[in-house]
């Protein structure tokens, strides 16, 4: 998505715009850093209090609807599929 900024708003308020892309970051770090990240993620997933918010449940026949909801950002959480 494109975003527009007014130059005066940025310059006069001395603002800085910065971005972050996971792909770029992963390409810039060592294998050790990547392994540490994976280890921390696995550890977090195994904690009893770890939860993923489920925003919607879809029947397998609703793949198109689920994909569009995820793509458009309409869901505030994960989409689950079930074969009912």
C-alpha positions as CSV (number, residue, x, y, z in Angstrom):
1,X,0.0,0.0,0.0
2,X,1.2,3.5,-0.7
3,X,1.4,6.2,1.9
4,X,1.5,9.9,1.3
5,X,3.3,12.4,3.6
6,X,3.3,16.2,3.4
7,X,6.9,17.4,3.3
8,X,6.1,20.4,5.5
9,X,4.7,18.1,8.2
10,X,7.8,16.0,8.3
11,X,10.4,18.8,7.9
12,X,8.8,21.3,10.3
13,X,8.3,18.7,13.0
14,X,11.8,17.2,12.5
15,X,10.3,13.7,12.0
16,X,12.0,10.6,10.7
17,X,10.4,7.9,8.7
18,X,11.9,4.4,8.9
19,X,10.9,1.1,7.7
20,X,11.6,-2.5,8.5
21,X,11.5,-5.6,6.3
22,X,12.0,-9.0,7.8
23,X,13.4,-10.4,4.5
24,X,16.0,-7.7,4.4
25,X,16.9,-8.2,8.0
26,X,17.2,-12.0,7.6
27,X,19.5,-11.5,4.7
28,X,21.8,-9.2,6.8
29,X,22.3,-11.4,9.9
30,X,24.5,-14.3,10.5
31,X,23.4,-18.0,10.8
32,X,24.0,-17.8,14.5
33,X,21.6,-14.9,14.9
34,X,19.0,-16.7,12.9
35,X,19.4,-19.8,15.0
36,X,19.1,-17.8,18.2
37,X,15.8,-16.3,16.8
38,X,14.4,-19.7,16.0
39,X,15.4,-21.0,19.4
40,X,13.6,-18.1,21.1
41,X,10.5,-18.5,19.0
42,X,10.3,-22.3,19.8
43,X,10.8,-21.5,23.5
44,X,8.0,-18.9,23.5
45,X,5.6,-21.3,21.6
46,X,6.2,-23.9,24.3
47,X,5.2,-21.6,27.2
48,X,1.9,-22.4,28.9
49,X,0.7,-18.8,28.6
50,X,1.4,-18.5,24.9
51,X,-1.8,-17.9,22.9
52,X,-2.6,-17.0,19.3
53,X,-5.8,-15.0,18.9
54,X,-8.3,-16.7,16.5
55,X,-10.2,-14.2,14.6
56,X,-12.3,-16.5,12.4
57,X,-12.9,-20.1,11.6
58,X,-13.5,-21.2,8.0
59,X,-14.7,-24.5,6.4
60,X,-12.3,-25.8,3.9
61,X,-14.8,-24.8,1.2
62,X,-14.3,-21.2,2.2
63,X,-10.7,-20.9,1.2
64,X,-11.3,-17.9,-1.1
65,X,-13.2,-16.0,1.6
66,X,-10.5,-16.7,4.2
67,X,-7.7,-15.6,1.9
68,X,-9.4,-12.3,1.1
69,X,-10.1,-11.6,4.8
70,X,-6.4,-12.2,5.6
71,X,-5.2,-10.3,2.5
72,X,-7.3,-7.2,3.3
73,X,-6.4,-7.1,6.9
74,X,-10.0,-7.6,8.0
75,X,-9.0,-10.1,10.6
76,X,-7.5,-9.2,14.0
77,X,-5.9,-12.6,14.6
78,X,-5.5,-16.0,12.9
79,X,-7.8,-17.7,10.5
80,X,-8.4,-21.4,11.2
81,X,-9.7,-24.0,8.8
82,X,-11.8,-27.0,9.7
83,X,-13.4,-29.8,7.8
84,X,-16.9,-29.9,9.1
